[in-house]
Amino acid sequence: MKYLNWLNLASNGITSFSIKPLRFALAVGLFFALLAFGYGVYAISIVFLGMTVPGWAWLIASIVFLSGIQLLVLGVIGEYIGKMYMELKQRPAYLIAKTNIDKSTIHPTTEPTSTLSLERRAAMT
């Protein structure tokens, strides 16, 4: 049970702070698609040389190619989801530790905007 909790914590750590696993799926899909394309070229050359086992080369090439395309599309969808996830976290692009601007000289010209989240606004009504 202790190790299951560690695995859950590791999974959350990997998926919560990075979209690298999604990019990894994209790269693996592209690799398999290119591998299948290369194997398809090899299979065509073997057919022209007359040294084939009927159906074997095309079966393997099509399975690997379709698997690669599936992983490629999954990676692209994952990229979209990852970008939405990063936007939803609403982290600032950078943090400012200190400034040399005197706060007493700043005069806001408009009303400050509310920074309440939607959940807090809904709870207040």
Rosetta constraint file for C-alpha pairs under 8 A:
AtomPair CA 1 CA 5 HARMONIC 6.51 0.50
AtomPair CA 2 CA 6 HARMONIC 6.51 0.50
AtomPair CA 3 CA 7 HARMONIC 6.18 0.50
AtomPair CA 4 CA 8 HARMONIC 6.24 0.50
AtomPair CA 5 CA 9 HARMONIC 6.12 0.50
AtomPair CA 6 CA 10 HARMONIC 6.06 0.50
AtomPair CA 7 CA 11 HARMONIC 6.03 0.50
AtomPair CA 8 CA 12 HARMONIC 6.15 0.50
AtomPair CA 9 CA 13 HARMONIC 6.08 0.50
AtomPair CA 10 CA 14 HARMONIC 6.16 0.50
AtomPair CA 11 CA 15 HARMONIC 6.12 0.50
AtomPair CA 12 CA 16 HARMONIC 5.46 0.50
AtomPair CA 13 CA 17 HARMONIC 6.43 0.50
AtomPair CA 14 CA 18 HARMONIC 6.45 0.50
AtomPair CA 14 CA 21 HARMONIC 7.68 0.50
AtomPair CA 15 CA 19 HARMONIC 6.87 0.50
AtomPair CA 15 CA 21 HARMONIC 7.28 0.50
AtomPair CA 19 CA 23 HARMONIC 6.53 0.50
AtomPair CA 19 CA 79 HARMONIC 7.39 0.50
AtomPair CA 19 CA 82 HARMONIC 5.60 0.50
AtomPair CA 20 CA 24 HARMONIC 6.02 0.50
AtomPair CA 21 CA 25 HARMONIC 6.36 0.50
AtomPair CA 22 CA 26 HARMONIC 6.41 0.50
AtomPair CA 22 CA 75 HARMONIC 5.54 0.50
AtomPair CA 22 CA 78 HARMONIC 5.34 0.50
AtomPair CA 22 CA 79 HARMONIC 6.23 0.50
AtomPair CA 22 CA 82 HARMONIC 7.44 0.50
AtomPair CA 23 CA 27 HARMONIC 6.20 0.50
AtomPair CA 23 CA 75 HARMONIC 6.18 0.50
AtomPair CA 23 CA 78 HARMONIC 7.70 0.50
AtomPair CA 23 CA 79 HARMONIC 6.88 0.50
AtomPair CA 24 CA 28 HARMONIC 6.12 0.50
AtomPair CA 24 CA 75 HARMONIC 7.61 0.50
AtomPair CA 25 CA 29 HARMONIC 6.06 0.50
AtomPair CA 25 CA 71 HARMONIC 6.14 0.50
AtomPair CA 25 CA 72 HARMONIC 6.98 0.50
AtomPair CA 25 CA 74 HARMONIC 7.14 0.50
AtomPair CA 25 CA 75 HARMONIC 5.06 0.50
AtomPair CA 26 CA 30 HARMONIC 6.23 0.50
AtomPair CA 26 CA 71 HARMONIC 6.34 0.50
AtomPair CA 26 CA 72 HARMONIC 4.90 0.50
AtomPair CA 26 CA 73 HARMONIC 7.44 0.50
AtomPair CA 26 CA 74 HARMONIC 6.99 0.50
AtomPair CA 26 CA 75 HARMONIC 3.91 0.50
AtomPair CA 26 CA 76 HARMONIC 6.42 0.50
AtomPair CA 27 CA 31 HARMONIC 6.08 0.50
AtomPair CA 27 CA 72 HARMONIC 7.30 0.50
AtomPair CA 27 CA 75 HARMONIC 7.70 0.50
AtomPair CA 28 CA 32 HARMONIC 6.19 0.50
AtomPair CA 28 CA 68 HARMONIC 7.39 0.50
AtomPair CA 28 CA 71 HARMONIC 6.91 0.50
AtomPair CA 28 CA 72 HARMONIC 7.37 0.50
AtomPair CA 29 CA 33 HARMONIC 6.14 0.50
AtomPair CA 29 CA 67 HARMONIC 7.40 0.50
AtomPair CA 29 CA 68 HARMONIC 4.30 0.50
AtomPair CA 29 CA 69 HARMONIC 6.08 0.50
AtomPair CA 29 CA 70 HARMONIC 6.94 0.50
AtomPair CA 29 CA 71 HARMONIC 4.21 0.50
AtomPair CA 29 CA 72 HARMONIC 4.14 0.50
AtomPair CA 29 CA 73 HARMONIC 7.78 0.50
AtomPair CA 29 CA 75 HARMONIC 7.38 0.50
AtomPair CA 30 CA 34 HARMONIC 6.15 0.50
AtomPair CA 30 CA 68 HARMONIC 6.21 0.50
AtomPair CA 30 CA 69 HARMONIC 7.30 0.50
AtomPair CA 30 CA 71 HARMONIC 7.59 0.50
AtomPair CA 30 CA 72 HARMONIC 5.64 0.50
AtomPair CA 31 CA 35 HARMONIC 6.00 0.50
AtomPair CA 31 CA 68 HARMONIC 7.11 0.50
AtomPair CA 32 CA 36 HARMONIC 6.02 0.50
AtomPair CA 32 CA 64 HARMONIC 6.44 0.50
AtomPair CA 32 CA 65 HARMONIC 6.57 0.50
AtomPair CA 32 CA 67 HARMONIC 7.19 0.50
AtomPair CA 32 CA 68 HARMONIC 4.46 0.50
AtomPair CA 32 CA 69 HARMONIC 7.81 0.50
AtomPair CA 33 CA 37 HARMONIC 6.19 0.50
AtomPair CA 33 CA 64 HARMONIC 7.00 0.50
AtomPair CA 33 CA 65 HARMONIC 4.94 0.50
AtomPair CA 33 CA 66 HARMONIC 7.46 0.50
AtomPair CA 33 CA 67 HARMONIC 7.54 0.50
AtomPair CA 33 CA 68 HARMONIC 4.36 0.50
AtomPair CA 33 CA 69 HARMONIC 5.96 0.50
AtomPair CA 33 CA 72 HARMONIC 7.99 0.50
AtomPair CA 34 CA 38 HARMONIC 6.19 0.50
AtomPair CA 34 CA 65 HARMONIC 7.85 0.50
AtomPair CA 34 CA 68 HARMONIC 7.99 0.50
AtomPair CA 35 CA 39 HARMONIC 6.15 0.50
AtomPair CA 35 CA 64 HARMONIC 7.75 0.50
AtomPair CA 35 CA 65 HARMONIC 7.69 0.50
AtomPair CA 36 CA 40 HARMONIC 5.97 0.50
AtomPair CA 36 CA 61 HARMONIC 5.26 0.50
AtomPair CA 36 CA 62 HARMONIC 7.32 0.50
AtomPair CA 36 CA 64 HARMONIC 5.45 0.50
AtomPair CA 36 CA 65 HARMONIC 4.80 0.50
AtomPair CA 36 CA 68 HARMONIC 7.78 0.50
AtomPair CA 37 CA 41 HARMONIC 6.36 0.50
AtomPair CA 37 CA 61 HARMONIC 7.47 0.50
AtomPair CA 37 CA 65 HARMONIC 6.95 0.50
AtomPair CA 38 CA 42 HARMONIC 6.28 0.50
AtomPair CA 39 CA 43 HARMONIC 6.03 0.50
AtomPair CA 39 CA 61 HARMONIC 6.10 0.50
AtomPair CA 40 CA 44 HARMONIC 6.17 0.50
AtomPair CA 40 CA 57 HARMONIC 7.63 0.50
AtomPair CA 40 CA 58 HARMONIC 7.28 0.50
AtomPair CA 40 CA 61 HARMONIC 5.69 0.50
AtomPair CA 41 CA 45 HARMONIC 6.30 0.50
AtomPair CA 42 CA 46 HARMONIC 6.24 0.50
AtomPair CA 43 CA 47 HARMONIC 6.21 0.50
AtomPair CA 43 CA 57 HARMONIC 5.70 0.50
AtomPair CA 43 CA 58 HARMONIC 7.19 0.50
AtomPair CA 44 CA 48 HARMONIC 6.44 0.50
AtomPair CA 45 CA 49 HARMONIC 6.36 0.50
AtomPair CA 46 CA 50 HARMONIC 6.17 0.50
AtomPair CA 46 CA 51 HARMONIC 5.72 0.50
AtomPair CA 46 CA 52 HARMONIC 6.28 0.50
AtomPair CA 47 CA 51 HARMONIC 6.38 0.50
AtomPair CA 47 CA 52 HARMONIC 5.96 0.50
AtomPair CA 52 CA 56 HARMONIC 7.98 0.50
AtomPair CA 52 CA 57 HARMONIC 7.76 0.50
AtomPair CA 53 CA 57 HARMONIC 7.39 0.50
AtomPair CA 55 CA 59 HARMONIC 6.03 0.50
AtomPair CA 56 CA 60 HARMONIC 6.27 0.50
AtomPair CA 57 CA 61 HARMONIC 6.01 0.50
AtomPair CA 58 CA 62 HARMONIC 5.86 0.50
AtomPair CA 59 CA 63 HARMONIC 6.16 0.50
AtomPair CA 60 CA 64 HARMONIC 6.11 0.50
AtomPair CA 61 CA 65 HARMONIC 5.89 0.50
AtomPair CA 62 CA 66 HARMONIC 5.97 0.50
AtomPair CA 63 CA 67 HARMONIC 6.07 0.50
AtomPair CA 64 CA 68 HARMONIC 6.05 0.50
AtomPair CA 65 CA 69 HARMONIC 6.18 0.50
AtomPair CA 66 CA 70 HARMONIC 6.10 0.50
AtomPair CA 67 CA 71 HARMONIC 6.27 0.50
AtomPair CA 68 CA 72 HARMONIC 6.02 0.50
AtomPair CA 69 CA 73 HARMONIC 6.12 0.50
AtomPair CA 70 CA 74 HARMONIC 6.05 0.50
AtomPair CA 71 CA 75 HARMONIC 6.03 0.50
AtomPair CA 72 CA 76 HARMONIC 6.34 0.50
AtomPair CA 73 CA 77 HARMONIC 6.18 0.50
AtomPair CA 74 CA 78 HARMONIC 5.96 0.50
AtomPair CA 75 CA 79 HARMONIC 6.11 0.50
AtomPair CA 76 CA 80 HARMONIC 6.55 0.50
AtomPair CA 77 CA 81 HARMONIC 6.30 0.50
AtomPair CA 78 CA 82 HARMONIC 5.81 0.50
AtomPair CA 79 CA 83 HARMONIC 6.08 0.50
AtomPair CA 80 CA 84 HARMONIC 6.27 0.50
AtomPair CA 81 CA 85 HARMONIC 6.08 0.50
AtomPair CA 82 CA 86 HARMONIC 6.18 0.50
AtomPair CA 83 CA 87 HARMONIC 6.26 0.50
AtomPair CA 84 CA 88 HARMONIC 6.12 0.50
AtomPair CA 85 CA 89 HARMONIC 6.42 0.50
AtomPair CA 86 CA 90 HARMONIC 7.09 0.50
AtomPair CA 86 CA 91 HARMONIC 7.90 0.50
AtomPair CA 87 CA 91 HARMONIC 7.71 0.50
AtomPair CA 102 CA 106 HARMONIC 7.30 0.50
AtomPair CA 108 CA 112 HARMONIC 7.87 0.50
AtomPair CA 116 CA 120 HARMONIC 6.18 0.50
AtomPair CA 116 CA 121 HARMONIC 6.38 0.50
AtomPair CA 117 CA 121 HARMONIC 6.25 0.50
AtomPair CA 118 CA 122 HARMONIC 6.10 0.50
AtomPair CA 119 CA 123 HARMONIC 6.20 0.50
AtomPair CA 120 CA 124 HARMONIC 6.22 0.50
AtomPair CA 121 CA 125 HARMONIC 6.63 0.50
